[in-house]
Every structure is written in structure tokens, then in C-alpha cells.
Amino acid sequence: MSGKPWNSAEFEAQLRSKGDRYHIHHPFNIQMREGKLSKSQLQGWVANRFYYQVNIPQKDAAIMANCDDRETRRRWIQRIMDHDGFGENAGGIEAWSRLGEAVGIDRDQLWNQSLVLPGVRFAVDAYVNFARHAPWQEAVCSSLTEMFAPEIHKQRLANWPKDYPWVASDGLNYFRSRISLAERDVEHGLEVTLKYFQTRAQQERALHILQFKLDVLWSMSDAIAAAYPNDRKKAA
Ligand SMILES: O=C(O)c1cc(C(=O)O)c2c(n1)C(=O)C(=O)c1cc(C(=O)O)[nH]c1-2
């Protein structure tokens, strides 16, 4: 496949247009947004997403390990600290585990990953493996689903207090913290991607990589939706 390369603005627009395949449009997320999930469904989602959270810093460490550019590593390392925490900052994984407590999951059960579904494990592992084996710039490109994440975090912050009032408000701190961090991450991820993928064929490869990552997230939602059917009692 060939053709004229897209200029930077066109290429970025092509990447952003992939947002219509984001898991924000997955039926499970639509139910979540509409306040239709039962407590056990919400718990199932939180427990399974935890596996994604704990793997993100390993994914980022894999990118660092493959990256021969010191300037990139100096910025990328911040992502690992965001999730693992440093000093007084407990970090994103801990914040997610507080969300687990807020939805009523036993801490041991969350941390021992006994609730993680095979399909979720398979999808997340595929993402980490991609980062281990692909050129680091391709792995950076695969993180760009974060372009679409602030919107999904904002949805949860807007809707959960009214739809799921039984979830303690400090459980939502993870979502609060991620909005600005995701925006910062995307700025860097786009910088790398727009520079690295130059020819039209390379740019189209970038779109395929982004689609792979969208599929990772979609598959996680598929697995969770199948394992946790709606068991919410209908209002009389
Ligand atoms: O809640 C979400 O829907 C969602 C999605 C994504 C994403 O789009 O990959 C991330 C996150 N959250 C997130 O919290 C996060 O830290 C994160 C890191 C990355 C990444 O690929 O490096 N994606 C995401």
C-alpha cells in the first residue's frame, strides 16, 4: 500500500478518528454510563481492570528497556512512577485498589488476582508482549488509546455519584488523577508517533497498531460482560 504521506495534522486526525472504536462505545461501558450495572458487575469490572493497572508499569518498563534515546527515557520513566508511586505518592495502582475497597472487594482477593478472567489476562498479556517485542516507537504508538481516556474518566466522575451512590467518593480518586496525566502522556506519545511514522505505509501501520490496542481494551470488556451478566433486580 502506498500514497502520499499525510501531513502531521492529517495523520493526527486519522489517529484520533479511531476513537469511534474505543471501549467507551462497548455495550458494557454504555450500561455502566447509564447506571445500569449491578454491584457484582461493577465489582467484576474493577477486579479485572486491576490486572490492566498492575501490568501498565511493566509495559512501560519494557518500552524503556528497548529505548535507546535518553531524552525519551527521562520522560517515560514518569509513567512508571505515576502507577507504582514514589516517596509519599502512593501511585495509581494503590488508588485503584482503594477503588476496589470502595466497591466492596476484599483487598486480598483483589491483589491475589483470583477474579481475573482468562480473556482479560490474555488481552492484557498481549499488550505487554507487544511492548516487549516491538520497536519502542511502535509500543509508544499503542499507548495512544489514552487520547480517548479522559472522556471515559469524566463520564465515571459525573455519573457514579448519582448512579452508584453506594461507592465511597474517595474511591473515584483514581479517575480524578488520570485526566491530566493522560493528557500529558498523549502529548508525548503523539510527539514520538508523528515523528517516527513518516511514509504513508508507516502511517497506516500506526493505525493498525492503534487498532490492536483498541482491540485489547474491547476484548477485556467482552470477557467481563460475558462473565458478569446483569443480575440487577428490576424496579417493581
Ligand atoms: O479507564 C480506562 O478506560 C482507561 C483506558 C486506558 C487506555 O485507553 O489505554 C488507560 C487507562 N484507563 C488508564 O487509567 C491508564 O493509566 C492507562 C495507561 C495506558 C497505556 O496504554 O499506557 N492506557 C491507559
The ligand as an SDF file (V2000), in Angstrom:
LIG
                    3D

 24 26  0  0  0  0  0  0  0  0999 V2000
  -10.2080    3.5720   32.2270 O   0  0  0  0  0  0  0  0  0  0  0  0
   -9.9510    3.4900   31.0360 C   0  0  0  0  0  0  0  0  0  0  0  0
  -10.8110    3.3010   30.1790 O   0  0  0  0  0  0  0  0  0  0  0  0
   -8.5350    3.6000   30.6480 C   0  0  0  0  0  0  0  0  0  0  0  0
   -8.1180    3.3540   29.3590 C   0  0  0  0  0  0  0  0  0  0  0  0
   -6.7550    3.4250   29.0630 C   0  0  0  0  0  0  0  0  0  0  0  0
   -6.4110    3.2660   27.6660 C   0  0  0  0  0  0  0  0  0  0  0  0
   -7.1270    3.8320   26.8310 O   0  0  0  0  0  0  0  0  0  0  0  0
   -5.4800    2.5720   27.3280 O   0  0  0  0  0  0  0  0  0  0  0  0
   -5.8410    3.6670   30.1030 C   0  0  0  0  0  0  0  0  0  0  0  0
   -6.3750    3.9430   31.3620 C   0  0  0  0  0  0  0  0  0  0  0  0
   -7.6800    3.9040   31.6260 N   0  0  0  0  0  0  0  0  0  0  0  0
   -5.5340    4.2750   32.4660 C   0  0  0  0  0  0  0  0  0  0  0  0
   -6.0320    4.5510   33.5590 O   0  0  0  0  0  0  0  0  0  0  0  0
   -4.1310    4.2710   32.2990 C   0  0  0  0  0  0  0  0  0  0  0  0
   -3.4020    4.5510   33.2490 O   0  0  0  0  0  0  0  0  0  0  0  0
   -3.5960    3.9290   31.0480 C   0  0  0  0  0  0  0  0  0  0  0  0
   -2.2870    3.7630   30.6230 C   0  0  0  0  0  0  0  0  0  0  0  0
   -2.3850    3.3580   29.3240 C   0  0  0  0  0  0  0  0  0  0  0  0
   -1.3150    2.9730   28.4180 C   0  0  0  0  0  0  0  0  0  0  0  0
   -1.6510    2.3550   27.3900 O   0  0  0  0  0  0  0  0  0  0  0  0
   -0.1420    3.2140   28.7200 O   0  0  0  0  0  0  0  0  0  0  0  0
   -3.6750    3.2870   28.9600 N   0  0  0  0  0  0  0  0  0  0  0  0
   -4.4400    3.6340   29.9820 C   0  0  0  0  0  0  0  0  0  0  0  0
  1  2  2  0
  2  3  1  0
  2  4  1  0
  4  5  1  0
  4 12  2  0
  5  6  2  0
  6  7  1  0
  6 10  1  0
  7  8  2  0
  7  9  1  0
 10 11  2  0
 10 24  1  0
 11 12  1  0
 11 13  1  0
 13 14  2  0
 13 15  1  0
 15 16  2  0
 15 17  1  0
 17 18  1  0
 17 24  2  0
 18 19  2  0
 19 20  1  0
 19 23  1  0
 20 21  2  0
 20 22  1  0
 23 24  1  0
M  END
$$$$
